[in-house]
Amino acid sequence: MAVETEPDEGHVAAVAVRTPAGARRERVLVVALTVALAALVVVPLLSTDQAQSAGLPEVVDRYAFRVATIVAMFVVISAAWNLIGGLAGYPAFGNVVYFGIGAYAVAVLVTRYHWSFAGGLVGAVIVPAAFAGLIGIPLLRLRGHYFAVASLGVAVAVGEVINNLDYFGGASGIFMPIVRSDLLFYYLMLGAALLAVAITWVVLRSRFGYGLIAIREDESAAAVMGVNTTLYKIAAYALSAALTGLAGGIYAQWNVFVNQDVAFNIDVSIDSILMALLGGIGTIWGPVLGAVVLEFLIQTFAGRGDLAVVTQIGLGLLLTVAVIFLPRGVVDFFGGRSSLGLTYVKRTLRESGV
Amino acid sequence: MNWGEQIVLGLLLGGVYVAVGLGFSLVWGVLNIVNLAYGAMVMVGGYLTWLLFVHGGIDPFVGLPIDVVVLFGIGYALQYVVINRVVRAPFLYTFLITFGLDLIIVNALLLVFKPDFRSVTTWYSGAAFAVGPVLVPYIRLWSLLAAWALAAVMWWILNRTRTGDAIQAVGADRDAAQLVGISLRRTYALTFGLGAACAGVAGALIATFQAITPTAGEPYTLQAFVVVILGGLGRVSATVVGGMMFGLVEVLAQSAPHLGAGYQNAIAFGVLVLVLLLRPQGLLGRTL
């Protein structure tokens, strides 16, 4: 079996080639990331009451870091989707089901069984992963459109069943005891986001990650070359579910209340895919970049009534335009390896249009 | 529980699902596009019918040709201008672009018509005739007949006209079709236009018995998908069988004990999974 040596540009930036220029770029990247991370950790501390009364400058207001918490949440969900959708090439359209299961796991464990929130979070990781492992067995036998819609169907069906069962509070949902600390939830989401990025980084450099990419490029060939495709796919799906569930669990306690609309909102799935797509599917930083950019746009233009409707139309237009002109995301567009601008767009159109 | 009545109701509902499934199946089979904006296009047909009825006094069944022409035009333009740009891209992209179109259409409807319920109530809406113990509403029966007529017209176009030959050729082998001089752009646009026209008819039929809102089309996308999977992809007859079967299954499942209208989507999904696992090519489908 001949190994394809030409890098599949745009799809994966799996291995950075170790040239001197590459090493320099990597060092710059590490420094920039460290600074950014330090800022993300320290800046919100300046907004606390203690810091304010000590006369420190308030860099961001509380609203801003609520937005930052949401962005971090979408980084987690989008990066988690990237594992199954971007690396393994299985376009899961219903990953919100794991967000919902994670959210309900925390809600049920905390209110019915009086677990601590931390204990609930463990449940929010394990329950979605176990569910994904089970449902993944029949689901991941499907490919393409069939898998996409079946996974969407799982999300709709599970949401509906939970909404109809009294055990889960039925249509009126579940209220949890209030934990009053926006800072705590910010750090939890930030931690989860870092974890998601770190996991992507590790996976992309592992045998597991190469196996997933092989499955995406040609599943039969991957099987012939000795990749246990069923196991790899289910593992990727369960990992994706665990991360998504973690985000859901944190969100549930932050929001204090869960019901079908909060926990199983299909828009969460779609937004997270759009983020990965905008940033660059199959890359480490694509989902992060996409989440920051898109959530910034949504928050900037969010409004009530007609304005909210117009925002949705704008989102639809953005999605349409992004798919047509930048199908490999901004990471690829500005990645330096492909020609920028008009040539890039023209090539994209020539490759995918008629 | 009156089984006879349930079966009649199921078959009548099945007619609507036939209309819903026809366009979805055509576009999927020929263009390999799962059109997530399909439900939104169904609602465009519904609102058009409502506009014609309320402001023009045109009966929903008489207005069907207008629905067909307008929706065909919209579909043709959408495909020619937008979707043709990505039709050869991996399916994730066509999936996402139709979702983008769905967002645009649904929210444009919201902007224009507001989220209020709109209904088309004709002078014969409440009338029914009795077959033994079973009451059959006239309007549902005419919907069923209209859906069958649509299926017949679609079958005729696809199997007895040169346009249909071109569409089938493109569906079978894009490159070979191009070699014999078929224009891909035009044929794709025609196909999508025909699919949209079916959505328009489905919307008109739905508006006669259900109050419509801009978001009321959403479930019909999933249901269209289930109908196509159930019957099998790529043939008009398969969609007719799939639609009728799905109508029956839904009505019977909802009347089962412990299940109610709250489980509509769960039932659709259950059917979907069962068929995919047991008979992935559909009841009447060709072997994949």
Interface residues (C-beta under 8 A of the other chain):
Chain A: G85 P91 F93 P138 L142 G144 H145 Y146 A148 V149 A150 L152 G153 V154 V156 A157 E160 V161 N163 N164 I270 I273 L274 L277 I281 D306 V309 V310 Q312 I313 L315 G316 L317 L318 L319 T320 V323 I324 P327 L349 E351 S352 G353 V354
Chain B: W28 V34 V82 N84 R85 V86 V87 R88 A89 F91 L92 Y93 F95 L96 I97 F99 G100 L101 D102 L103 I104 V106 N107 A108 L110 L111 L184 R185 Y188 L222 F225 I229 G262 Y263 Q264 N265 A266 A268 F269 G270 L272 V273 L276 L277 P280
